[in-house]
Amino acid sequence: MSQSPNHSSVTSKLSRGFLVYGRRMTLEEIAAHDAAWRNAAVTKGFDSIVLMTPKAFSEFATSGNLPRSIELNLLGKQLEA
């Protein structure tokens, strides 16, 4: 599995460390990673995390049209990491 183009952007914005891909993650590791991103986003005042490719974002910024493929993560209550 390769790292998504947005992984480093989101990681940078939320001041989280990089996740090392190339090996299978346990469910516990996935849950801890998601909780850490979620908690960092909420701490900074965000209520969601949206991922799209750089090309899709550029087209969105230019035209205002949403891309056909995005990942939307709505944030709820605080999670334990």
C-alpha positions as CSV (number, residue, x, y, z in Angstrom):
1,M,0.0,0.0,0.0
2,S,1.4,3.4,-0.9
3,Q,1.0,6.6,0.9
4,S,-1.8,8.8,-0.4
5,P,-0.7,12.2,-1.9
6,N,-2.7,14.0,0.8
7,H,-1.3,12.1,3.8
8,S,1.7,14.4,4.2
9,S,-0.5,17.5,3.8
10,V,-3.0,16.4,6.5
11,T,-0.2,15.2,8.7
12,S,1.6,18.6,8.4
13,K,-1.6,20.6,9.0
14,L,-2.5,18.5,12.1
15,S,1.2,18.3,13.3
16,R,1.1,14.6,13.5
17,G,4.0,12.2,12.8
18,F,4.1,10.2,9.6
19,L,2.5,6.8,9.5
20,V,4.8,4.1,8.0
21,Y,3.1,2.1,5.3
22,G,4.3,-1.0,3.6
23,R,3.1,-3.4,6.4
24,R,-0.3,-4.4,7.5
25,M,-1.6,-2.4,10.4
26,T,-3.6,-4.0,13.3
27,L,-7.1,-2.7,14.0
28,E,-5.7,-1.2,17.2
29,E,-3.0,0.7,15.2
30,I,-5.6,2.0,12.7
31,A,-7.9,3.1,15.5
32,A,-5.1,4.9,17.4
33,H,-4.0,6.6,14.2
34,D,-7.5,7.8,13.3
35,A,-8.1,8.9,16.9
36,A,-4.9,10.9,16.9
37,W,-5.8,12.7,13.6
38,R,-9.3,13.3,14.8
39,N,-8.2,14.7,18.2
40,A,-5.6,17.0,16.6
41,A,-8.2,18.3,14.1
42,V,-10.8,19.0,16.9
43,T,-8.1,20.7,19.0
44,K,-7.4,23.1,16.1
45,G,-11.1,23.8,15.7
46,F,-11.9,21.6,12.7
47,D,-15.2,19.6,12.5
48,S,-14.1,17.4,9.6
49,I,-11.2,16.3,7.5
50,V,-11.5,16.2,3.7
51,L,-9.0,14.4,1.5
52,M,-8.7,14.9,-2.3
53,T,-5.8,14.7,-4.7
54,P,-3.7,17.8,-5.4
55,K,-5.1,17.9,-9.0
56,A,-8.7,17.6,-7.8
57,F,-8.1,20.4,-5.2
58,S,-6.6,22.6,-7.9
59,E,-9.6,22.1,-10.1
60,F,-12.0,22.7,-7.2
61,A,-10.2,25.9,-6.3
62,T,-10.4,27.1,-9.9
63,S,-13.9,26.1,-10.8
64,G,-15.7,25.6,-7.5
65,N,-16.9,22.2,-8.7
66,L,-16.5,19.3,-6.3
67,P,-14.4,16.4,-7.6
68,R,-16.1,13.1,-8.3
69,S,-14.0,11.4,-5.6
70,I,-13.3,12.8,-2.1
71,E,-12.9,11.3,1.3
72,L,-14.9,13.1,4.0
73,N,-14.3,12.3,7.7
74,L,-16.9,14.0,10.0
75,L,-15.6,14.4,13.5
76,G,-17.6,13.5,16.6
77,K,-16.8,13.2,20.3
78,Q,-13.2,13.0,21.6
79,L,-11.6,9.5,21.1
80,E,-8.9,7.8,23.0
81,A,-5.6,7.3,21.1
